[in-house]
Amino acid sequence: MPRHREVGARFLFWNRYLQLSKEELEKAAVQSWYAVHAYDNEKLIGTGRVISDGVIHACICGVMVHPSYQKQGIGAEIIRRLYKTHLTT
């Protein structure tokens, strides 16, 4: 698994309820239509993805920002980039 996915899995607090394995989280990410990751140097601090059938439906999901980096506009920028790049084409 790429290092950024392992680091990201540690701050996905919602996974306490889903209890997905690292392999399942990786599969979900890889099968996404598109993903955006935010870093502070080498540290993954935010992520978001688009899932789509490629024709009609697309959904922004999995948007999260590490708690230490929240309230700084990072989540809004992730959503803006996902929307601008992939949902307006």
C-alpha positions in Angstrom: 0.0 0.0 0.0 1.4 3.5 -0.8 2.6 5.3 2.3 0.1 8.1 2.0 -2.8 5.7 2.1 -1.4 4.1 5.3 -1.0 7.5 6.9 -4.5 8.6 5.8 -6.1 5.4 7.2 -4.8 6.4 10.7 -6.9 9.6 10.8 -10.1 8.1 9.2 -11.9 8.1 12.5 -15.1 6.9 10.8 -13.3 3.6 10.0 -13.7 2.7 13.7 -17.3 1.9 12.8 -16.7 0.4 9.3 -13.6 -1.5 10.5 -12.3 -1.8 6.9 -8.9 -3.3 6.4 -6.0 -1.4 4.8 -6.6 -3.6 1.7 -10.3 -2.6 1.6 -9.5 1.1 2.0 -6.9 0.8 -0.8 -9.3 -1.0 -3.1 -11.9 1.8 -2.5 -9.3 4.5 -3.3 -8.0 2.7 -6.4 -11.5 2.2 -7.8 -12.3 5.9 -7.4 -12.8 7.9 -10.6 -10.5 10.6 -9.3 -8.9 11.6 -6.0 -7.2 14.7 -4.6 -4.7 14.5 -1.7 -3.4 17.5 0.3 0.0 17.4 1.9 2.1 19.4 4.4 5.5 18.5 3.0 5.5 14.7 3.1 2.5 14.3 5.5 -0.9 13.5 4.1 -3.3 16.0 5.7 -6.5 15.7 3.6 -8.1 13.7 0.9 -11.3 13.5 -1.2 -12.5 11.5 -4.1 -15.1 11.2 -6.9 -16.9 8.0 -7.7 -18.8 7.9 -11.0 -20.3 5.7 -13.6 -18.5 8.0 -16.1 -21.7 8.9 -17.9 -24.5 10.4 -15.8 -23.8 10.1 -12.1 -20.8 11.4 -10.0 -20.5 11.8 -6.3 -17.9 13.6 -4.2 -17.1 11.4 -1.1 -14.5 10.6 1.4 -13.5 14.2 1.9 -11.6 14.6 5.2 -8.9 16.7 6.7 -6.7 15.8 9.6 -8.1 17.4 12.8 -4.9 19.5 13.3 -5.4 21.1 9.9 -9.2 21.8 9.9 -10.7 25.3 9.8 -8.0 26.4 7.3 -10.0 26.0 4.0 -8.3 22.8 3.0 -11.5 20.8 2.8 -13.1 23.5 0.8 -10.2 23.6 -1.6 -10.3 19.8 -2.0 -14.0 20.0 -2.9 -13.4 22.9 -5.3 -10.7 21.0 -7.1 -12.8 17.8 -7.4 -15.8 19.8 -8.7 -13.9 22.1 -11.0 -11.8 19.4 -12.6 -14.2 16.5 -12.8 -17.8 17.4 -12.3 -18.0 20.3 -14.7 -16.7 18.5 -17.8 
